[in-house]
């Protein structure tokens, strides 16, 4: 095998989780979270960076952020902030001091230490689609989210090595009552995957249950769990200018126990934020920084990241638009500002398309390459997202994974290596001006691993494609999805740990789970 050639395994799982394969399951790239060595795209000059920073500081010091959580307000008031009811103002020196406590890089270790992931620096991580209320498949169309489809998506999350963490519920299983849904969902997530998992910050009960289940799955003590990251959460602001009660409560619990919090305002230019992209980015950053300040007051040094979900709306209909030029610039600007504040950055792989068609792929590709250009460290919704986040599709998941693998391959040193073997002067001399490179020794030693091999793309000509059934991309992806489900094998888990997890879930269900208003 040539130096730095992409390693390949047949499917996801522990140490590549090589297992039997069929024609439906072509070899995929090995587990190898990318290192982004490209210089980031930075649209802002020095004056632009300062303008956005000063705008953020003016929002925080003159307008303030609404913290709809009395405990958070009390904490910030004691720290010296100006608090009037739920409105909290903080000055620039205080903000920069607190944000400076947050680490620029940290590692999350799931139950399988071989799946540890690092957030920050040049590291880039891809996660599954999270939180749609509906699913869409080629055979059934659009349906409300179910537990069965939830488990299918978790299996896809585990199977594909280019998916590095298991984010929120890939589809919301509305056939399970919300009071116990988190227990069933996390049990499946922790047993069907061995990748880093996420807790929804929706109040104390859910967060503490998920933390305990994650601790049990890792086979560690509470003291060890509280000493370093083993899981994470994401919170969203309620734009404009608000953070709600349950997300702040969950975020503070995470911070106290050293579990990372990604703070991601969801700002749509022209709707919940100024119509100008720099104005929308400024508002988003101010909201995100405010929550990170709170978490650093709660526990200086708690791992945090700043997220961007800034896009625009269709001004004709008011519908969210994703993967647009404006979305790309907002992502690049936020990445630039994240580096200014020394924080890891999160963005997303998103689109507004309703089915896995051409629109879905060009909008998602725009989003994903904006993540590359921005120096994003954590990409949410990297595979499977449709209809602005209202649909999760297994076909789209697989199509997206082909794009993710291409990004991973693009970042591998083999694509730009300059060793003597790579410059290949001897091969050039051997072939000369009249030969070809197919048969030369240099090619023969490398041809199997020289280039990216697609997961779902069809590179045959029209006639060959037609003779082979004339199947469109989504049809090929659907066939692969069915093959993966048929052959999926869960990663191993110690029997005693599984029994302890089962007992915990059963006990919490018997206790009624968490309280709901329905």
C-alpha positions as CSV (number, residue, x, y, z in Angstrom):
1,X,0.0,0.0,0.0
2,X,1.3,3.4,-0.9
3,X,2.3,5.7,1.9
4,X,-0.6,7.7,3.3
5,X,-3.1,5.8,1.2
6,X,-6.6,5.8,2.7
7,X,-7.2,2.9,4.9
8,X,-10.4,1.1,4.2
9,X,-12.7,-1.2,6.2
10,X,-16.0,-2.7,5.3
11,X,-18.2,-1.0,7.9
12,X,-18.3,0.9,11.2
13,X,-17.7,-0.3,14.7
14,X,-14.8,-1.0,17.1
15,X,-11.4,-0.5,15.4
16,X,-13.1,-0.2,12.1
17,X,-15.5,-3.0,13.0
18,X,-14.6,-5.1,10.0
19,X,-17.4,-7.6,9.3
20,X,-18.9,-9.5,6.5
21,X,-20.1,-7.5,3.5
22,X,-22.3,-7.9,0.5
23,X,-22.5,-6.0,-2.8
24,X,-24.8,-3.5,-1.0
25,X,-22.0,-2.6,1.4
26,X,-18.9,-1.4,-0.4
27,X,-15.7,-0.8,1.6
28,X,-15.7,2.6,3.4
29,X,-12.9,4.7,4.8
30,X,-11.6,3.8,8.2
31,X,-12.3,5.8,11.4
32,X,-10.0,8.7,11.0
33,X,-11.5,12.1,12.1
34,X,-10.1,14.7,9.8
35,X,-7.4,17.3,10.5
36,X,-8.2,20.5,8.6
37,X,-4.8,21.8,7.5
38,X,-6.2,24.4,5.1
39,X,-6.0,28.1,5.9
40,X,-9.5,29.2,6.8
41,X,-11.5,31.6,4.6
42,X,-11.7,34.9,6.5
43,X,-14.0,37.4,4.9
44,X,-13.4,40.0,7.6
45,X,-10.3,42.2,7.7
46,X,-9.0,43.4,11.1
47,X,-11.4,46.4,11.2
48,X,-14.3,44.0,10.4
49,X,-13.4,41.7,13.3
50,X,-13.2,44.6,15.7
51,X,-16.5,46.0,14.4
52,X,-18.3,42.7,15.1
53,X,-16.6,42.3,18.5
54,X,-17.5,45.9,19.5
55,X,-21.0,45.3,18.3
56,X,-21.2,42.2,20.5
57,X,-19.9,44.1,23.5
58,X,-22.4,46.9,23.0
59,X,-25.3,44.4,22.9
60,X,-24.0,42.7,26.1
61,X,-23.3,46.0,28.0
62,X,-26.0,48.3,26.7
63,X,-29.0,46.2,25.7
64,X,-28.4,43.0,27.7
65,X,-29.6,39.4,27.3
66,X,-32.7,38.0,28.9
67,X,-31.8,35.0,31.2
68,X,-35.1,33.3,31.9
69,X,-33.7,31.3,34.8
70,X,-33.5,32.9,38.3
71,X,-30.5,30.8,39.4
72,X,-28.6,32.0,36.4
73,X,-29.5,35.6,37.1
74,X,-28.5,35.2,40.8
75,X,-25.1,33.8,39.8
76,X,-24.4,36.6,37.3
77,X,-25.5,39.2,39.7
78,X,-23.1,37.9,42.4
79,X,-20.4,38.0,39.8
80,X,-20.9,41.7,39.2
81,X,-23.3,41.8,36.3
82,X,-26.1,44.4,36.1
83,X,-29.3,42.4,36.6
84,X,-32.8,43.9,36.2
85,X,-35.4,41.2,36.5
86,X,-34.3,38.8,33.8
87,X,-32.2,41.3,31.9
88,X,-28.5,40.9,32.4
89,X,-25.8,43.3,31.2
90,X,-22.1,42.6,31.4
91,X,-19.1,44.7,30.4
92,X,-16.4,43.9,28.0
93,X,-13.6,43.3,30.5
94,X,-15.7,40.8,32.4
95,X,-16.8,39.0,29.2
96,X,-13.3,38.6,27.9
97,X,-12.0,37.5,31.3
98,X,-14.6,34.8,31.6
99,X,-14.4,33.6,28.0
100,X,-10.7,33.4,28.5
101,X,-11.2,30.6,31.0
102,X,-12.7,28.3,28.5
103,X,-10.3,25.8,26.9
104,X,-9.6,26.1,23.2
105,X,-9.4,22.4,22.8
106,X,-10.7,19.3,24.7
107,X,-11.3,15.6,24.3
108,X,-14.5,13.6,24.8
109,X,-14.0,9.9,25.7
110,X,-17.0,7.7,25.1
111,X,-17.5,4.1,26.4
112,X,-15.0,2.9,23.7
113,X,-11.8,4.9,24.2
114,X,-10.8,4.2,20.6
115,X,-13.7,6.5,19.6
116,X,-12.4,9.5,21.6
117,X,-12.8,12.8,19.8
118,X,-11.1,16.1,20.1
119,X,-12.9,19.4,19.7
120,X,-10.9,22.5,18.8
121,X,-7.7,23.3,17.0
122,X,-7.6,21.8,13.5
123,X,-9.8,18.9,14.4
124,X,-13.1,18.4,12.4
125,X,-15.9,16.2,13.6
126,X,-19.1,15.1,11.8
127,X,-22.3,14.1,13.6
128,X,-25.7,12.6,12.6
129,X,-28.9,14.6,11.9
130,X,-30.6,15.5,15.1
131,X,-34.2,16.3,16.2
132,X,-36.4,16.2,13.1
133,X,-40.0,15.2,14.1
134,X,-40.5,13.3,10.8
135,X,-38.7,10.8,8.6
136,X,-38.7,10.2,4.9
137,X,-37.9,7.0,3.1
138,X,-38.1,6.1,-0.6
139,X,-40.6,3.4,0.0
140,X,-42.9,5.1,2.6
141,X,-42.5,8.8,2.0
142,X,-42.9,11.3,4.9
143,X,-44.0,9.8,8.3
144,X,-44.0,11.0,11.9
145,X,-41.0,10.0,13.8
146,X,-41.0,6.5,15.4
147,X,-38.8,4.5,17.7
148,X,-38.1,2.0,15.0
149,X,-36.8,4.7,12.6
150,X,-34.9,6.2,15.5
151,X,-33.0,2.9,16.0
152,X,-32.4,2.6,12.2
153,X,-30.7,6.0,12.3
154,X,-28.6,5.1,15.3
155,X,-27.4,2.0,13.5
156,X,-26.4,4.2,10.5
157,X,-24.6,6.5,12.9
158,X,-22.6,3.6,14.3
159,X,-22.1,2.0,10.9
160,X,-20.4,4.9,9.1
161,X,-16.9,5.7,10.2
162,X,-17.2,9.2,8.9
163,X,-19.8,9.9,11.6
164,X,-17.8,10.7,14.7
165,X,-20.4,11.3,17.4
166,X,-24.0,10.5,18.1
167,X,-25.8,13.8,18.4
168,X,-29.4,14.3,19.4
169,X,-32.3,12.0,18.4
170,X,-31.8,11.5,14.6
171,X,-35.6,11.5,14.5
172,X,-37.9,12.3,17.4
173,X,-39.7,9.0,18.4
174,X,-43.1,10.5,19.2
175,X,-44.6,7.0,19.8
176,X,-42.8,7.1,23.2
177,X,-44.1,9.4,25.9
178,X,-41.8,12.4,26.5
179,X,-41.5,11.5,30.2
180,X,-39.5,8.4,29.5
181,X,-38.4,8.9,25.9
182,X,-34.9,9.9,26.9
183,X,-34.4,6.7,28.8
184,X,-35.3,4.4,25.9
185,X,-33.4,6.6,23.4
186,X,-30.2,6.7,25.4
187,X,-30.4,3.0,26.1
188,X,-30.4,2.3,22.4
189,X,-27.8,5.0,21.7
190,X,-25.4,3.6,24.3
191,X,-25.9,0.0,23.3
192,X,-26.1,0.3,19.5
193,X,-23.2,2.7,19.3
194,X,-19.9,3.2,21.1
195,X,-19.4,6.8,20.0
196,X,-19.7,10.0,22.0
197,X,-23.3,10.8,23.0
198,X,-25.3,13.9,23.6
199,X,-27.9,14.9,26.3
200,X,-30.7,17.3,25.5
201,X,-30.5,20.2,28.0
202,X,-34.2,20.1,28.8
203,X,-34.2,20.4,32.5
204,X,-32.5,18.6,35.4
205,X,-34.2,15.3,35.3
206,X,-33.3,14.3,31.7
207,X,-29.8,15.6,32.0
208,X,-29.0,13.8,35.2
209,X,-30.6,10.5,33.9
210,X,-28.4,10.7,30.7
211,X,-25.3,11.5,32.7
212,X,-25.9,8.5,34.9
213,X,-26.5,6.2,32.0
214,X,-23.4,7.5,30.2
215,X,-21.4,6.9,33.4
216,X,-22.7,3.4,33.7
217,X,-22.0,2.6,30.1
218,X,-18.4,3.8,30.5
219,X,-18.0,1.6,33.6
220,X,-16.5,4.5,35.7
221,X,-17.2,6.1,39.0
222,X,-19.0,9.4,39.5
223,X,-15.7,11.0,40.6
224,X,-14.0,9.9,37.4
225,X,-17.0,11.0,35.3
226,X,-16.8,14.5,36.8
227,X,-13.1,14.8,36.1
228,X,-13.2,15.1,32.3
229,X,-15.6,15.0,29.3
230,X,-17.4,11.8,28.6
231,X,-20.5,13.3,26.8
232,X,-21.7,16.8,25.8
233,X,-24.8,18.9,25.2
234,X,-25.9,21.7,22.9
235,X,-28.1,24.6,23.9
236,X,-29.8,27.1,21.7
237,X,-30.7,30.7,22.6
238,X,-34.3,31.9,21.9
239,X,-33.4,34.6,19.5
240,X,-33.5,37.5,19.7
241,X,-31.7,38.1,23.0
242,X,-33.0,35.3,25.3
243,X,-31.9,32.1,26.9
244,X,-34.7,29.9,28.3
245,X,-35.0,28.2,31.7
246,X,-34.5,24.4,30.9
247,X,-31.6,24.8,28.6
248,X,-29.7,27.1,31.0
249,X,-30.4,24.6,33.8
250,X,-29.1,21.7,31.8
251,X,-26.1,23.7,30.7
252,X,-25.1,24.6,34.2
253,X,-25.4,21.0,35.3
254,X,-23.0,20.0,32.5
255,X,-20.6,22.8,33.3
256,X,-20.4,21.9,37.0
257,X,-19.6,18.3,36.1
258,X,-17.0,19.2,33.4
259,X,-19.1,18.0,30.5
260,X,-18.9,20.2,27.4
261,X,-21.6,22.6,26.4
262,X,-21.9,23.9,22.8
263,X,-23.9,27.2,22.7
264,X,-25.6,27.6,19.4
265,X,-27.9,30.6,18.8
266,X,-30.4,30.0,16.0
267,X,-30.6,33.3,14.2
268,X,-32.4,33.8,10.8
269,X,-31.5,37.1,9.2
270,X,-34.6,39.0,8.4
271,X,-36.7,37.2,11.0
272,X,-35.1,36.8,14.4
273,X,-32.0,38.8,13.5
274,X,-31.1,41.8,11.4
275,X,-31.4,41.3,7.7
276,X,-27.7,42.0,7.2
277,X,-25.4,39.0,7.7
278,X,-22.9,40.9,9.8
279,X,-25.7,42.1,12.0
280,X,-27.1,38.6,12.3
281,X,-23.7,37.2,13.2
282,X,-23.1,39.9,15.8
283,X,-26.4,39.2,17.5
284,X,-25.7,35.4,17.4
285,X,-22.2,35.8,18.9
286,X,-23.5,38.1,21.7
287,X,-26.1,35.5,22.7
288,X,-23.6,32.7,22.6
289,X,-20.9,34.6,24.5
290,X,-23.4,35.5,27.2
291,X,-24.2,31.9,28.0
292,X,-20.5,30.9,27.9
293,X,-19.8,33.7,30.4
294,X,-22.4,32.2,32.7
295,X,-20.9,28.7,32.4
296,X,-17.4,30.0,33.1
297,X,-18.7,31.8,36.2
298,X,-20.3,28.5,37.3
299,X,-17.1,26.5,36.8
300,X,-14.0,28.3,35.3
301,X,-12.4,26.1,32.7
302,X,-15.6,24.2,31.9
303,X,-15.3,23.1,28.2
304,X,-17.5,25.1,25.9
305,X,-17.8,25.8,22.2
306,X,-19.5,28.6,20.2
307,X,-22.0,27.5,17.6
308,X,-23.4,29.2,14.5
309,X,-26.8,28.6,13.0
310,X,-27.1,31.9,11.2
311,X,-28.8,31.8,7.9
312,X,-31.5,33.8,6.0
313,X,-35.2,33.5,5.3
314,X,-36.9,33.5,2.0
315,X,-38.3,37.0,2.1
316,X,-41.2,36.0,-0.2
317,X,-42.5,33.3,2.2
318,X,-40.6,33.7,5.5
319,X,-39.4,30.1,5.2
320,X,-35.8,29.3,6.4
321,X,-33.2,28.9,3.7
322,X,-30.0,26.9,4.2
323,X,-26.9,26.3,2.2
324,X,-27.2,29.8,0.7
325,X,-24.3,32.2,-0.1
326,X,-25.4,34.2,3.0
327,X,-25.3,31.0,5.1
328,X,-21.8,30.3,3.9
329,X,-20.5,33.8,4.7
330,X,-22.1,33.8,8.1
331,X,-20.4,30.4,8.9
332,X,-17.0,31.8,7.7
333,X,-17.4,34.9,9.8
334,X,-18.4,33.0,12.9
335,X,-15.4,30.7,12.5
336,X,-13.2,33.8,12.3
337,X,-14.7,35.2,15.4
338,X,-14.5,31.9,17.2
339,X,-10.8,31.9,16.7
340,X,-10.7,35.5,17.9
341,X,-12.3,34.4,21.2
342,X,-10.3,31.2,21.4
343,X,-13.3,28.9,21.3
344,X,-14.0,25.7,19.3
345,X,-16.6,26.3,16.7
346,X,-19.7,24.4,15.7
347,X,-21.7,24.7,12.4
348,X,-24.1,22.4,10.5
349,X,-24.7,20.4,7.3
350,X,-28.1,21.7,6.3
351,X,-30.5,22.3,3.4
352,X,-34.1,23.4,2.8
353,X,-34.9,20.6,0.2
354,X,-37.8,18.3,0.9
355,X,-36.4,15.1,-0.6
356,X,-32.9,13.8,-1.3
357,X,-32.6,15.4,-4.7
358,X,-30.1,17.7,-6.5
359,X,-31.2,20.7,-4.4
360,X,-30.6,18.8,-1.2
361,X,-27.1,17.9,-2.2
362,X,-25.9,21.2,-3.5
363,X,-27.3,23.1,-0.5
364,X,-25.8,20.5,1.9
365,X,-22.5,20.6,0.1
366,X,-22.4,24.4,0.4
367,X,-23.0,24.0,4.1
368,X,-20.4,21.3,4.6
369,X,-17.7,23.1,2.5
370,X,-18.5,26.3,4.4
371,X,-17.7,24.3,7.6
372,X,-14.3,23.3,6.0
373,X,-13.6,26.9,5.0
374,X,-14.6,28.4,8.3
375,X,-12.3,26.0,10.3
376,X,-15.4,24.5,12.0
377,X,-14.5,21.9,14.6
378,X,-17.9,20.2,15.1
379,X,-20.4,19.8,12.3
380,X,-24.0,18.9,13.5
381,X,-26.5,17.4,11.1
382,X,-23.8,16.4,8.8
383,X,-25.8,13.5,7.4
384,X,-29.5,13.0,6.9
385,X,-31.1,16.5,7.2
386,X,-34.0,17.6,5.0
387,X,-36.8,20.2,5.0
388,X,-35.0,22.7,7.1
389,X,-34.6,20.1,9.9
390,X,-38.2,18.8,9.9
391,X,-37.3,15.5,8.1
392,X,-34.5,12.9,8.6
393,X,-33.9,10.6,5.7
394,X,-31.8,7.4,5.6
395,X,-31.2,7.8,1.9
396,X,-30.0,11.4,2.4
397,X,-27.9,10.1,5.3
398,X,-26.0,7.8,3.0
399,X,-25.7,10.3,0.2
400,X,-24.2,12.8,2.7
401,X,-21.8,10.2,4.0
402,X,-20.3,10.0,0.5
403,X,-19.7,13.8,0.7
404,X,-18.2,13.5,4.2
405,X,-15.8,10.8,3.0
406,X,-14.7,13.0,0.1
407,X,-14.0,15.8,2.6
408,X,-12.0,13.3,4.8
409,X,-10.1,12.1,1.8
410,X,-9.4,15.7,0.6
411,X,-7.8,16.3,4.0
412,X,-5.5,13.2,4.0
413,X,-1.8,14.0,3.5
414,X,-1.7,11.6,0.5
415,X,-3.6,14.2,-1.6
416,X,-0.8,16.7,-1.3
417,X,2.3,14.7,-0.3
418,X,5.6,15.7,-2.0
419,X,8.0,12.8,-1.2
420,X,10.2,11.5,-4.1
421,X,7.7,8.7,-4.6
422,X,4.9,11.3,-4.9
423,X,6.8,13.5,-7.3
424,X,7.5,10.3,-9.3
425,X,10.4,11.5,-11.5
426,X,11.4,7.8,-12.2
427,X,7.9,7.0,-13.4
428,X,7.8,10.1,-15.6
429,X,11.2,9.0,-17.1
430,X,10.0,5.4,-17.6
431,X,6.8,6.4,-19.5
432,X,8.4,9.2,-21.5
433,X,6.5,11.2,-24.1
434,X,4.9,8.3,-26.0
435,X,3.7,5.9,-23.3
436,X,0.9,5.8,-20.7
437,X,0.9,5.4,-16.9
438,X,-1.7,2.6,-16.6
439,X,0.9,-0.2,-16.9
440,X,4.0,1.4,-15.3
441,X,5.2,0.0,-12.0
442,X,4.6,3.2,-10.1
443,X,0.9,2.9,-11.0
444,X,0.6,-0.8,-10.5
445,X,1.9,-0.5,-6.9
446,X,-0.7,2.2,-6.1
447,X,-3.8,1.9,-8.3
448,X,-6.0,0.2,-5.7
449,X,-5.7,3.0,-3.2
450,X,-4.5,5.9,-5.2
451,X,-7.8,7.7,-5.5
452,X,-11.1,8.1,-3.5
453,X,-13.5,5.3,-4.1
454,X,-17.1,6.5,-3.8
455,X,-19.6,5.1,-1.4
456,X,-22.8,5.7,-3.4
457,X,-21.7,7.7,-6.5
458,X,-21.9,5.9,-9.9
459,X,-19.0,6.7,-12.2
460,X,-20.1,4.5,-15.1
461,X,-21.2,6.0,-18.4
462,X,-24.8,6.3,-19.4
463,X,-25.0,3.0,-21.3
464,X,-23.5,1.0,-18.5
465,X,-25.7,2.8,-15.9
466,X,-28.8,2.1,-18.1
467,X,-27.9,-1.6,-18.5
468,X,-27.4,-1.9,-14.7
469,X,-30.9,-0.8,-14.0
470,X,-30.8,2.9,-14.5
471,X,-31.1,3.5,-10.7
472,X,-30.9,7.1,-9.4
473,X,-28.8,8.0,-6.5
474,X,-31.5,7.9,-3.9
475,X,-32.6,4.5,-5.1
476,X,-29.0,3.2,-4.7
477,X,-28.8,4.7,-1.2
478,X,-32.1,3.1,-0.3
479,X,-30.8,-0.3,-1.3
480,X,-27.7,0.2,0.7
481,X,-29.7,1.4,3.7
482,X,-31.7,-1.9,3.6
483,X,-28.5,-3.9,3.4
484,X,-26.9,-2.1,6.4
485,X,-30.0,-2.8,8.5
486,X,-30.0,-6.4,7.5
487,X,-26.4,-6.9,8.5
488,X,-25.9,-4.5,11.3
489,X,-24.0,-5.8,14.4
490,X,-24.0,-3.7,17.6
491,X,-20.6,-3.0,19.2
492,X,-19.8,-5.3,22.1
493,X,-20.8,-4.3,25.7
494,X,-20.0,-6.0,28.9
495,X,-23.0,-8.1,30.0
496,X,-22.9,-6.7,33.6
497,X,-22.8,-3.1,32.3
498,X,-25.8,-3.8,30.0
499,X,-27.7,-5.3,32.9
500,X,-27.0,-2.3,35.1
501,X,-28.2,0.1,32.3
502,X,-31.3,-2.0,31.9
503,X,-32.0,-1.9,35.6
504,X,-31.5,1.9,35.7
505,X,-33.9,2.4,32.9
506,X,-36.6,0.1,34.4
507,X,-36.2,1.8,37.8
508,X,-36.6,5.3,36.4
509,X,-39.6,4.2,34.3
510,X,-41.2,2.8,37.4
511,X,-40.6,6.1,39.1
512,X,-42.4,7.9,36.2
513,X,-39.4,9.3,34.4
514,X,-39.5,13.1,34.3
515,X,-42.5,15.2,34.9
516,X,-44.4,16.6,31.9
517,X,-47.5,18.7,31.5
518,X,-49.3,16.1,29.5
